[in-house]
Amino acid sequence: MSKALELIEPTSGNLELKARIYNGMGNIKSNDTTEHQANFYYNKAAAIILADTAINLSPLSRSIMLISASQSNTFLYQYELANQMNKAVLALSPQLPPSHINRQRVLVQIIQTLNAQNKPADSIAVYLKKLETLHHEYPESYDDSYLYECKVKYFEAMDQTDSIVHYQLLKSTIDEEKYQAMPGSNTAITNLFVDYMNIGGAYVALKNSEGASLYLQKAAELMKKHPEEIALGTQLIYKRN
């Protein structure tokens, strides 16, 4: 990829190939957890797509690249950039196959970004309704854990802790099954740890010490079993809870 980048960068035009190479470099840097470098390349790919609607890339390829850039920008707190890219993907969604995963992903990312910005519940509700409709129309195509996660984000904005616990518990049931199926998966470990940590925190807020103790202990056991897989920022939230 580095050699391809060296060859393509000095040329004029070749925008389709440049976008693909930039996105590929972003994927590699993201996999290496060098997030700022990944963000640099993802945004270069996204800038080409946003600037040139005539570029010879399919709606699917465009959506993949824009979603990658949006996710990276949200991770690095660049919310306005993330919003711009999310809106571009949302505009592409009607051109994707009816039950394609990116139709779900963009709605989930919009809700996550709005939540990260502490936006009011009614701004989240618009996209949550679209996500619920999508899951209702294609129940076999989408993972309900993402729907439950988005409902948690909505009820966080509503400050309804009982509902947060309800949907977080539903999500944790799915994530426990994923962890049992893939006990070495970083994603499965992280998701389940966050579930337990959040449920424990919600029970703390409800002054339910028994529930809080149970789920924070589950989180502690998971962290002890997989100490290298839990990010420091997540561990800090766990300690606070």
Secondary structure in CASP SS format (residue, H / E / C, confidence):
PFRMAT SS
TARGET T0000
AUTHOR 0000-0000-0000
METHOD secondary structure of the structure
MODEL  1
M C 1.00
S H 1.00
K H 1.00
A H 1.00
L H 1.00
E H 1.00
L H 1.00
I H 1.00
E C 1.00
P C 1.00
T C 1.00
S C 1.00
G C 1.00
N C 1.00
L H 1.00
E H 1.00
L H 1.00
K H 1.00
A H 1.00
R H 1.00
I H 1.00
Y H 1.00
N H 1.00
G H 1.00
M H 1.00
G H 1.00
N H 1.00
I H 1.00
K H 1.00
S H 1.00
N H 1.00
D C 1.00
T C 1.00
T C 1.00
E H 1.00
H H 1.00
Q H 1.00
A H 1.00
N H 1.00
F H 1.00
Y H 1.00
Y H 1.00
N H 1.00
K H 1.00
A H 1.00
A H 1.00
A H 1.00
I H 1.00
I H 1.00
L H 1.00
A H 1.00
D C 1.00
T C 1.00
A C 1.00
I C 1.00
N C 1.00
L C 1.00
S C 1.00
P H 1.00
L H 1.00
S H 1.00
R H 1.00
S H 1.00
I H 1.00
M H 1.00
L H 1.00
I H 1.00
S H 1.00
A H 1.00
S H 1.00
Q H 1.00
S H 1.00
N H 1.00
T H 1.00
F H 1.00
L C 1.00
Y C 1.00
Q C 1.00
Y H 1.00
E H 1.00
L H 1.00
A H 1.00
N H 1.00
Q H 1.00
M H 1.00
N H 1.00
K H 1.00
A H 1.00
V H 1.00
L H 1.00
A H 1.00
L H 1.00
S H 1.00
P H 1.00
Q H 1.00
L C 1.00
P C 1.00
P C 1.00
S C 1.00
H C 1.00
I H 1.00
N H 1.00
R H 1.00
Q H 1.00
R H 1.00
V H 1.00
L H 1.00
V H 1.00
Q H 1.00
I H 1.00
I H 1.00
Q H 1.00
T H 1.00
L H 1.00
N H 1.00
A H 1.00
Q C 1.00
N C 1.00
K C 1.00
P C 1.00
A H 1.00
D H 1.00
S H 1.00
I H 1.00
A H 1.00
V H 1.00
Y H 1.00
L H 1.00
K H 1.00
K H 1.00
L H 1.00
E H 1.00
T H 1.00
L H 1.00
H H 1.00
H H 1.00
E H 1.00
Y C 1.00
P C 1.00
E C 1.00
S C 1.00
Y C 1.00
D C 1.00
D H 1.00
S H 1.00
Y H 1.00
L H 1.00
Y H 1.00
E H 1.00
C H 1.00
K H 1.00
V H 1.00
K H 1.00
Y H 1.00
F H 1.00
E H 1.00
A H 1.00
M H 1.00
D C 1.00
Q C 1.00
T H 1.00
D H 1.00
S H 1.00
I H 1.00
V H 1.00
H H 1.00
Y H 1.00
Q H 1.00
L H 1.00
L H 1.00
K H 1.00
S H 1.00
T H 1.00
I H 1.00
D H 1.00
E H 1.00
E H 1.00
K H 1.00
Y H 1.00
Q H 1.00
A H 1.00
M C 1.00
P C 1.00
G C 1.00
S C 1.00
N H 1.00
T H 1.00
A H 1.00
I H 1.00
T H 1.00
N H 1.00
L H 1.00
F H 1.00
V H 1.00
D H 1.00
Y H 1.00
M H 1.00
N H 1.00
I H 1.00
G H 1.00
G H 1.00
A H 1.00
Y H 1.00
V H 1.00
A H 1.00
L C 1.00
K C 1.00
N C 1.00
S H 1.00
E H 1.00
G H 1.00
A H 1.00
S H 1.00
L H 1.00
Y H 1.00
L H 1.00
Q H 1.00
K H 1.00
A H 1.00
A H 1.00
E H 1.00
L H 1.00
M H 1.00
K H 1.00
K H 1.00
H C 1.00
P C 1.00
E C 1.00
E C 1.00
I C 1.00
A C 1.00
L H 1.00
G H 1.00
T H 1.00
Q H 1.00
L H 1.00
I H 1.00
Y H 1.00
K H 1.00
R H 1.00
N C 1.00
END
